[in-house]
Amino acid sequence: MSEFIYDGIRSREKKILLQKVHDSILPGIQSRTTELPGRCGVIYQGYRLGVREIKIDIAFICSNRKELRMRIFEAAAWLDPGKGPRQLILPDIPDKAVNAVLSGTTEFERIAYVGMGTLTFLCPDPFFYAIDGQHYLFSDIERGQELILNNPGTYPETPVIILRNNDQSPENLCPNPGFEVDTSGWVFQATGASSGSLTRDTTEKFAGAASGRLQKNNTTSDIPRCYFTITGYQAGHEYSFRARVKSQVNNGLTVYAEEETTEWQYPQVSETMLSGTAGSWNELTGKVIPTDSGGTVYLFFEAREVQSYSSWIDEVELLTDEPNVVITPGLHLGDKTLIYNGNLYTDDELVLDLNRWTAKLNGNNVLSDIEGDFFELSPGDNSLVFLAEGGKVVIVFDGFKLYSQKMVFIGFLKDVFQASVEHEVNKLSQMEIEFVPGEIAVSPGMFLEWNGQYYLVQTVTDFKDAKGNYTRIGAEIAATELGGDILPSFELHSRTAEEAITEMLGGNRFSWTAGNVEVGGTASIEKREYVSRLELLMSVPEIWGGILIWDTKNKKVNLLNSSGKDNGVRLSYTKNLREIERTIDRREFGTRLYALGRDNLTTAGVNGTGLDYIEADTADIYGIHDYAWKTDIAGENQLYEAALVKLELIKQPKCSYTVKAVDLSALNGYEDYSLVLGDIVYVTDDDLGIEVKSSVVKVTEYPLTPEEKELVIDSVPLNYRQVEHRLAKLMQMVEESKDVWDRARLIDADTLAEYGMRDYSETVEFTFSNSYYQQPVIFAALQKVNAEANDPTSAFMLQTEAIAGLDQYNNLIYTGARVKVIGGPALLPGYKINVLAFCTDPVGE
């Protein structure tokens, strides 16, 4: 062909005719030598290849000089070196490309004058690479098996190689292996005079959300222990045991299996295992071989050391068959060997990046466990041998996994040239991929798998432009499928977050369930009609607080207090960052707050200063900046409480930081420098004179260049979101009470009446519009507000009491009323509770 292709555009499209290519066989060779004093010649120490220079003689196809000038301007824009190196494809090697940038020595003015000339390209990376990336999938690879890989380029390639244990796990006979929800299935036993407990612990865990904590309280040799039981096994069959354990003392846990036979004998049917070094998670493995098929096996975890201490148990397995464990997997090519000194269990994935020299197991850096040399794939065929002491793997080279709408694996999405994934707190993660269409047709409704998560393909757009023919996929985290499951009617009354998520997912057609819910408290949702389950779930953090975490592998919805870790990572606006963008927002900012309630009520009577405003502790830093906040709050104390919370939110300008950073966690020794969504960071800004503890609220990842990330860090104080949620709760209460709780009305010269109505629940609280020194007289009654509501099936009582507090002088005051239901149902749809309070001696009068 008498044309070349640059940045995806053919030269003929720009009316440019290729005449000749001047290219060297090899780039410039730079020899490395060292001179030695008193010795002739030099010491040769090898060579390195410099940049490649490619010159292309061209001619413009134009009918007149005016058209030629126009074509010159178009070509200058197309070949603009400011865009950096772009893919250059030459006619004599159409299946390979080199990254090139136009040299400044190209004389466009001369070309414009005569209509022909020479384009000079510099190639910083001097080698040609195959245009179509190679994608391989090898299944059931065993020790010693040879794989033939072809590199069609002209220079060695360094691909990403994935070793994956895809085998299904055998049945686990442990009824509750990870204590993810509770301690059910396990029994605590205090033998002798011992004491202690078995509890679920979310602060210490090897994996998942929790572990089991075995606490020994006594300091004697008496042994507290926990265990689970197994029945229905086969005598003589080997059952594989594995568990992760941790103790505060060396060998603080003794683990073994004991069988109760039909003859009431109690033989030990496993070896005795000890938890090992204190303070770290250790792995226990062994065999359990029962002797009597009619008996019962007990798997004991005992605290035998003569002191008081805690131990933790997690990821317990007692498997019916031998699992596929890939032991010390490795790869051998020529004289190079690369070995991982560890094991791959079911669903484990070891990612070896031969270009960046990184190794990650399930996303965690394991470079310190890698032995040997990273290697390259030479041009042509390469004979790669799989090494392992046992087990078999699936080996994958490159690509995104693609599934049908019914989650049937289709194959790998090939020839991807752009990919990004955006995560943001309490929003659905978004994925965008651009690729060259191939044999597999992608359509909306399919699923993509990347980094252990599934994404639902929402849009597929085909393009034909300067890049050529390509397809762009838009996908969202797979939980978005719940947007297609509508509930005709939904409402909740005084539910915990876990109860709410369970009810929102009840009977959904996609088999999603509630997972780990750490957030406490109760709340209600007013009746909503024809609302999707996804919309309801997305509203949970606004109502209960917390962070939604989607587990698309297991179809679990988790609600955590925090999704990240605090590794002490510090970021400075002026130091050590590749690129950072700071945005300061003063629109919601003030150091002096005028809080105004109903009828211009102020906090002057209760704030301790007598002034109609309150000031923030940041006024000395930023000066006085007035802020007026108008509400419908009718009580002074309630207004003051809300004003203090509001002031916390506005007392300093809001800053956010968009950071472009290199992921240092890939380097050995820098594992703790990884930053993911929700992680805690310390932001220092010398210009503003602040250092705040904050969190990562948005992360954009680039799967093709995983070492690059873009982070958005919200620099408001870490508790800002909790404070914001608290204020929202206060204002929600004000809004709810506006129509049903009237202001105090004067009954006679000394008595005011306050009254209102709330939805029925086991405990209902009312806040008075004023506070009172005298204890109020309170009456409560049940009122039927829906004529079609069912009558109560049993009798119950309403108990009333006043809610007490203290004024600024520590005098006892009464600020509201509480109604408790005794003996009644937890829910009674169609009913409300009415309260009438007679109050005297209001505060402030």
DRENMI-961686 format. One line per field, with one value per residue (C-alpha): residue in one letter; x, y, z. Coordinates in steps of 0.1 Angstrom, whole numbers. Layout:
N
r: (a  ...)
x: (X  ...)
y: (Y  ...)
z: (Z  ...)
END
This chain:
845
r: (m  s  e  f  i  y  d  g  i  r  s  r  e  k  k  i  l  l  q  k  v  h  d  s  i  l  p  g  i  q  s  r  t  t  e  l  p  g  r  c  g  v  i  y  q  g  y  r  l  g  v  r  e  i  k  i  d  i  a  f  i  c  s  n  r  k  e  l  r  m  r  i  f  e  a  a  a  w  l  d  p  g  k  g  p  r  q  l  i  l  p  d  i  p  d  k  a  v  n  a  v  l  s  g  t  t  e  f  e  r  i  a  y  v  g  m  g  t  l  t  f  l  c  p  d  p  f  f  y  a  i  d  g  q  h  y  l  f  s  d  i  e  r  g  q  e  l  i  l  n  n  p  g  t  y  p  e  t  p  v  i  i  l  r  n  n  d  q  s  p  e  n  l  c  p  n  p  g  f  e  v  d  t  s  g  w  v  f  q  a  t  g  a  s  s  g  s  l  t  r  d  t  t  e  k  f  a  g  a  a  s  g  r  l  q  k  n  n  t  t  s  d  i  p  r  c  y  f  t  i  t  g  y  q  a  g  h  e  y  s  f  r  a  r  v  k  s  q  v  n  n  g  l  t  v  y  a  e  e  e  t  t  e  w  q  y  p  q  v  s  e  t  m  l  s  g  t  a  g  s  w  n  e  l  t  g  k  v  i  p  t  d  s  g  g  t  v  y  l  f  f  e  a  r  e  v  q  s  y  s  s  w  i  d  e  v  e  l  l  t  d  e  p  n  v  v  i  t  p  g  l  h  l  g  d  k  t  l  i  y  n  g  n  l  y  t  d  d  e  l  v  l  d  l  n  r  w  t  a  k  l  n  g  n  n  v  l  s  d  i  e  g  d  f  f  e  l  s  p  g  d  n  s  l  v  f  l  a  e  g  g  k  v  v  i  v  f  d  g  f  k  l  y  s  q  k  m  v  f  i  g  f  l  k  d  v  f  q  a  s  v  e  h  e  v  n  k  l  s  q  m  e  i  e  f  v  p  g  e  i  a  v  s  p  g  m  f  l  e  w  n  g  q  y  y  l  v  q  t  v  t  d  f  k  d  a  k  g  n  y  t  r  i  g  a  e  i  a  a  t  e  l  g  g  d  i  l  p  s  f  e  l  h  s  r  t  a  e  e  a  i  t  e  m  l  g  g  n  r  f  s  w  t  a  g  n  v  e  v  g  g  t  a  s  i  e  k  r  e  y  v  s  r  l  e  l  l  m  s  v  p  e  i  w  g  g  i  l  i  w  d  t  k  n  k  k  v  n  l  l  n  s  s  g  k  d  n  g  v  r  l  s  y  t  k  n  l  r  e  i  e  r  t  i  d  r  r  e  f  g  t  r  l  y  a  l  g  r  d  n  l  t  t  a  g  v  n  g  t  g  l  d  y  i  e  a  d  t  a  d  i  y  g  i  h  d  y  a  w  k  t  d  i  a  g  e  n  q  l  y  e  a  a  l  v  k  l  e  l  i  k  q  p  k  c  s  y  t  v  k  a  v  d  l  s  a  l  n  g  y  e  d  y  s  l  v  l  g  d  i  v  y  v  t  d  d  d  l  g  i  e  v  k  s  s  v  v  k  v  t  e  y  p  l  t  p  e  e  k  e  l  v  i  d  s  v  p  l  n  y  r  q  v  e  h  r  l  a  k  l  m  q  m  v  e  e  s  k  d  v  w  d  r  a  r  l  i  d  a  d  t  l  a  e  y  g  m  r  d  y  s  e  t  v  e  f  t  f  s  n  s  y  y  q  q  p  v  i  f  a  a  l  q  k  v  n  a  e  a  n  d  p  t  s  a  f  m  l  q  t  e  a  i  a  g  l  d  q  y  n  n  l  i  y  t  g  a  r  v  k  v  i  g  g  p  a  l  l  p  g  y  k  i  n  v  l  a  f  c  t  d  p  v  g  e)
x: (0  12  1  9  -14  -7  -29  -55  -59  -47  -25  -47  -76  -54  -46  -10  8  36  66  94  103  138  142  171  171  180  178  210  233  251  280  289  327  350  386  412  442  474  456  451  416  385  364  333  302  275  252  218  195  187  157  147  143  120  118  89  89  55  36  2  -25  -40  -53  -43  -22  -52  -62  -25  -24  -56  -42  -10  -30  -50  -18  -2  -31  -32  6  8  37  21  -2  29  38  11  9  26  20  42  32  59  50  12  7  31  33  58  50  63  61  68  103  107  131  102  99  62  69  90  65  38  57  65  38  63  90  100  83  108  94  112  104  113  105  124  107  77  50  21  -10  -34  -26  -23  -48  -45  -65  -51  -72  -64  -26  -6  29  54  29  43  26  35  31  36  49  43  62  98  109  103  69  62  25  4  1  -27  -25  -60  -73  -108  -117  -149  -144  -156  -184  -174  -187  -181  -215  -202  -166  -161  -185  -198  -232  -231  -217  -244  -233  -206  -207  -188  -179  -163  -147  -137  -136  -128  -146  -147  -168  -171  -182  -182  -154  -154  -122  -99  -104  -83  -109  -145  -162  -155  -139  -148  -131  -124  -118  -102  -108  -94  -57  -56  -51  -88  -97  -125  -131  -154  -163  -186  -200  -201  -223  -231  -195  -178  -155  -119  -124  -99  -114  -91  -90  -77  -82  -67  -60  -44  -37  -23  1  24  4  -26  -49  -48  -68  -78  -107  -123  -149  -177  -183  -214  -195  -191  -154  -136  -106  -87  -91  -66  -32  -29  -23  -10  -17  19  36  16  1  -1  -26  -13  -26  -34  -38  -44  -64  -95  -101  -132  -134  -172  -198  -225  -205  -201  -169  -162  -136  -122  -104  -90  -74  -49  -22  -22  -32  -61  -60  -79  -77  -94  -106  -115  -119  -124  -127  -135  -138  -154  -128  -92  -94  -73  -44  -18  15  43  33  58  68  99  111  146  170  145  123  97  82  56  65  29  -3  -33  -66  -100  -107  -72  -57  -20  -13  23  30  62  65  62  78  48  30  -4  -24  -61  -51  -25  12  32  64  84  72  84  116  136  136  109  112  102  85  108  95  81  71  80  80  67  66  43  59  42  45  9  -25  -36  -45  -61  -35  -48  -29  -47  -84  -116  -140  -173  -205  -240  -271  -275  -238  -225  -188  -184  -148  -123  -129  -99  -81  -90  -71  -88  -104  -114  -134  -148  -157  -174  -188  -225  -227  -227  -192  -190  -168  -160  -141  -131  -120  -116  -146  -138  -155  -175  -205  -212  -247  -264  -274  -241  -217  -180  -157  -127  -108  -132  -164  -191  -203  -236  -232  -257  -246  -228  -218  -201  -178  -161  -139  -102  -94  -109  -136  -141  -167  -173  -190  -206  -212  -222  -216  -239  -262  -277  -299  -320  -332  -353  -372  -401  -421  -457  -457  -431  -429  -410  -416  -388  -365  -328  -306  -302  -340  -345  -321  -335  -371  -359  -344  -371  -382  -361  -357  -319  -312  -295  -294  -283  -247  -227  -245  -225  -246  -269  -300  -336  -354  -386  -395  -428  -450  -435  -453  -438  -402  -373  -353  -321  -336  -346  -311  -294  -314  -302  -270  -290  -314  -293  -258  -229  -213  -228  -204  -216  -203  -213  -196  -218  -247  -245  -253  -231  -235  -203  -194  -162  -149  -112  -81  -59  -23  -10  -7  0  -6  6  -7  29  49  56  26  27  -3  -29  -58  -73  -109  -119  -156  -168  -204  -214  -190  -194  -178  -207  -240  -274  -297  -333  -363  -400  -412  -375  -367  -330  -306  -300  -318  -299  -265  -248  -238  -272  -263  -284  -256  -229  -193  -170  -136  -122  -131  -95  -82  -107  -121  -158  -180  -217  -241  -279  -297  -335  -354  -389  -377  -400  -380  -349  -330  -338  -327  -294  -286  -292  -272  -241  -242  -247  -218  -195  -204  -197  -169  -142  -141  -146  -117  -115  -83  -81  -48  -31  -8  13  3  34  19  32  67  82  82  55  25  8  9  -21  -51  -86  -121  -128  -92  -81  -55  -39  -41  -17  -23  2  -16  -47  -27  -47  -40  -71  -78  -100  -109  -108  -143  -137  -112  -107  -87  -72  -70  -45  -22  -30  -1  -20  -49  -69  -81  -106  -99  -125  -105  -134  -129  -134  -165  -181  -204  -216  -222  -241  -262  -269  -281  -303  -319  -326  -342  -361  -376  -385  -401  -421  -434  -443  -478  -486  -471  -486  -469  -478  -512  -523  -550  -552  -530  -505  -509  -499  -509  -487  -500  -492  -494  -467  -467  -472  -440  -428  -411  -422  -405  -418  -398  -417  -417  -405  -387  -403  -392  -423  -428  -457  -488  -489  -517  -513  -539  -540  -558  -570  -563  -570  -606  -595  -567  -570  -580  -553  -554  -544  -546  -516  -507  -492  -467  -457  -428  -412  -378  -355  -325  -305  -305  -273  -273  -277  -313  -336  -359  -383  -378  -402  -423  -417  -444  -436  -459  -461  -473  -483  -471  -439  -460  -496  -502  -530  -526  -509  -501  -516  -499  -513  -490  -501  -470  -464  -435  -417  -380  -372  -404)
y: (0  35  49  48  49  72  75  53  75  65  90  88  103  134  133  123  98  78  76  60  49  53  31  13  -24  -16  16  34  12  29  8  11  11  20  33  19  40  26  2  4  3  1  -25  -34  -35  -42  -19  -2  7  43  60  49  75  69  92  90  108  121  141  158  150  185  203  239  258  268  232  223  250  236  200  212  227  194  174  196  191  153  149  174  163  179  149  127  94  76  43  43  15  12  -6  -32  -46  -40  -64  -45  -9  14  44  75  113  139  154  192  190  184  215  221  255  238  210  236  254  224  199  172  166  143  136  126  105  98  65  67  30  18  -16  -28  -47  -68  -48  -75  -85  -122  -139  -174  -195  -228  -250  -279  -273  -298  -300  -303  -294  -275  -244  -229  -192  -172  -136  -122  -90  -82  -77  -95  -90  -89  -99  -102  -139  -150  -183  -192  -221  -225  -258  -260  -265  -297  -295  -279  -297  -267  -252  -216  -213  -175  -162  -138  -132  -149  -179  -203  -239  -235  -244  -228  -250  -240  -272  -276  -243  -223  -193  -174  -169  -173  -141  -128  -102  -77  -60  -90  -112  -131  -127  -115  -94  -112  -141  -161  -149  -174  -156  -173  -154  -177  -179  -215  -247  -252  -251  -231  -243  -241  -267  -278  -313  -335  -366  -387  -392  -423  -444  -445  -416  -388  -353  -324  -298  -262  -231  -197  -190  -162  -159  -134  -160  -185  -217  -203  -226  -264  -279  -315  -338  -363  -389  -402  -438  -459  -478  -446  -445  -412  -417  -387  -389  -362  -350  -322  -288  -257  -221  -211  -177  -151  -120  -133  -153  -188  -216  -250  -280  -317  -348  -361  -399  -411  -448  -453  -442  -441  -418  -381  -360  -330  -305  -287  -254  -252  -224  -244  -218  -208  -172  -150  -142  -141  -162  -159  -185  -179  -196  -231  -260  -297  -308  -340  -345  -334  -298  -288  -269  -256  -259  -235  -227  -215  -210  -220  -205  -212  -204  -184  -197  -177  -194  -183  -197  -202  -221  -213  -224  -224  -191  -178  -157  -149  -121  -118  -87  -94  -58  -41  -70  -72  -101  -99  -127  -117  -81  -82  -77  -109  -99  -109  -145  -146  -164  -164  -140  -123  -132  -121  -138  -137  -132  -164  -195  -198  -230  -223  -251  -250  -259  -270  -295  -304  -292  -278  -243  -223  -199  -168  -142  -109  -101  -93  -123  -121  -139  -142  -128  -161  -159  -186  -179  -170  -160  -132  -97  -92  -62  -37  -5  17  8  27  19  46  39  64  61  51  52  24  17  25  8  20  -1  5  -24  -36  -58  -95  -128  -123  -100  -80  -68  -51  -75  -94  -93  -85  -97  -76  -76  -100  -81  -85  -55  -54  -42  -13  3  -8  18  11  39  46  77  88  58  34  9  2  -5  13  -6  12  -11  -7  -29  -59  -48  -24  -53  -47  -16  -38  -53  -31  -32  -18  -6  -3  12  5  15  15  -10  -16  -12  -50  -56  -29  -44  -79  -66  -46  -77  -102  -123  -104  -123  -120  -139  -110  -112  -90  -95  -79  -49  -30  1  3  23  22  44  44  49  64  46  47  32  15  19  -4  -24  -7  28  17  2  34  54  33  53  85  72  48  60  38  28  3  -24  -47  -83  -93  -127  -139  -114  -98  -62  -51  -19  -9  19  22  5  13  11  36  28  63  75  112  134  170  196  207  175  141  138  135  157  172  195  214  228  252  259  287  286  267  284  306  311  330  312  330  300  311  289  294  330  341  321  324  305  336  322  289  293  308  341  358  367  357  339  313  313  285  277  285  322  331  314  326  357  365  353  355  327  328  294  295  265  256  244  256  249  268  238  218  248  251  214  215  248  233  204  229  250  219  215  251  263  259  261  227  214  184  171  152  133  115  90  60  29  23  -8  -29  -23  -47  -29  -4  -26  -2  27  13  36  23  36  45  44  70  95  126  157  185  219  245  273  269  259  227  190  168  132  124  96  86  92  84  62  59  28  20  -18  -16  5  -7  13  45  57  89  96  122  130  148  170  178  162  124  127  152  126  113  149  156  125  135  169  154  131  161  180  150  148  185  180  149  167  199  187  164  181  215  243  247  262  281  263  286  311  285  255  248  218  200  173  153  120  94  62  31  14  -2  30  65  97  133  165  194  228  242  229  229  229  212  175  173  152  129  109  85  67  44  58  39  60  34  21  -11  -19  -51  -48  -58  -95  -91  -65  -43  -11  22  35  72  90  124  129  148  170  198  235  257  260  222  225  196  203  182  183  157  126  88  62  25  -3  -32  -65  -53  -63  -48  -36  -25  -10  15  28  58  69  102  120  149  166  193  214  242  266  268  275  311  326)
z: (0  -8  25  62  92  121  152  135  104  70  51  20  40  43  6  13  -9  6  -17  3  39  53  83  99  107  143  163  172  192  221  234  271  277  306  303  327  335  321  298  261  247  269  288  268  291  266  248  249  220  215  198  163  136  107  76  52  18  10  -17  -14  -39  -46  -76  -67  -41  -21  -15  -7  20  35  34  51  80  84  84  109  133  127  132  161  183  213  216  223  206  186  168  134  109  78  46  46  80  83  112  136  149  166  188  171  174  147  150  152  122  98  76  69  53  26  21  17  -10  -32  -22  -12  14  42  76  103  132  165  183  220  223  192  188  166  184  172  166  177  213  219  242  255  279  291  314  338  336  357  368  339  312  282  268  234  232  201  200  165  172  164  200  233  250  287  292  323  333  356  375  388  409  393  409  429  467  482  507  540  570  593  599  603  590  592  619  593  610  644  663  654  648  675  712  740  770  803  815  852  869  838  826  793  762  724  706  671  666  637  647  643  612  587  559  554  580  613  633  664  696  723  756  786  818  845  851  862  841  837  800  783  747  717  692  664  657  626  620  590  579  565  587  574  550  552  558  551  579  576  598  604  640  661  698  722  736  719  711  729  710  710  681  676  666  689  681  702  690  693  720  740  733  727  705  691  653  642  651  678  662  680  670  668  672  692  675  639  619  613  592  607  584  591  585  604  600  618  629  634  608  635  658  663  657  678  665  696  699  735  755  776  786  823  820  808  771  738  707  673  648  612  578  592  568  572  536  523  496  490  476  446  462  439  458  450  414  390  353  335  302  288  316  336  364  384  415  441  475  486  477  456  471  455  437  444  416  412  388  375  355  336  324  358  378  402  418  435  451  451  449  477  470  473  456  487  482  445  438  405  375  355  318  283  254  225  189  176  196  233  252  287  314  344  377  409  437  433  420  387  374  347  331  314  293  291  285  303  311  293  305  290  306  324  337  313  305  268  265  268  255  232  218  245  240  267  300  331  363  385  422  444  480  479  442  416  401  364  338  303  278  242  220  184  176  171  169  201  198  230  238  267  295  294  323  324  352  364  397  414  406  379  358  339  303  299  266  235  209  176  162  129  133  134  156  131  138  175  201  234  263  293  323  359  390  387  415  390  378  409  392  371  400  411  443  439  475  503  538  570  606  632  615  619  588  585  588  561  536  542  535  505  490  501  471  445  412  411  444  462  500  530  540  568  583  609  612  641  650  637  612  591  555  545  521  485  455  424  435  425  450  438  445  480  487  475  500  530  537  537  563  585  576  566  533  508  496  468  468  432  434  463  456  491  501  529  549  568  591  572  540  542  564  581  572  582  546  544  513  510  486  479  482  467  443  406  400  424  419  448  448  476  481  505  495  527  551  582  616  632  630  634  639  635  643  640  643  644  675  684  707  729  759  760  745  776  761  757  721  692  675  683  671  658  672  638  639  650  618  592  609  614  585  592  582  587  590  590  602  614  648  676  708  720  732  701  680  700  696  659  656  672  647  618  629  628  592  580  602  576  538  520  500  478  462  429  430  402  419  412  431  452  468  439  452  479  512  502  506  530  505  486  486  479  483  519  530  556  547  564  542  549  534  544  525  547  578  583  587  587  588  558  534  498  484  447  428  391  380  347  342  313  334  370  386  378  398  401  437  450  487  506  531  554  588  589  611  587  571  605  616  584  589  625  614  587  614  636  607  596  631  629  595  607  638  620  610  639  669  676  695  731  736  767  786  815  832  843  820  785  764  739  718  686  667  657  638  660  672  704  716  704  715  713  717  733  716  749  780  815  851  863  854  828  831  800  784  755  734  704  674  643  612  585  586  569  594  614  651  677  685  721  749  756  776  767  793  794  809  806  790  814  808  823  816  814  852  857  868  860  830  809  772  758  763  757  751  755  743  768  756  721  687  672  643  640  605  602  638  654  689  703  731  752  778  803  812  836  844  810  809  801  816)
END
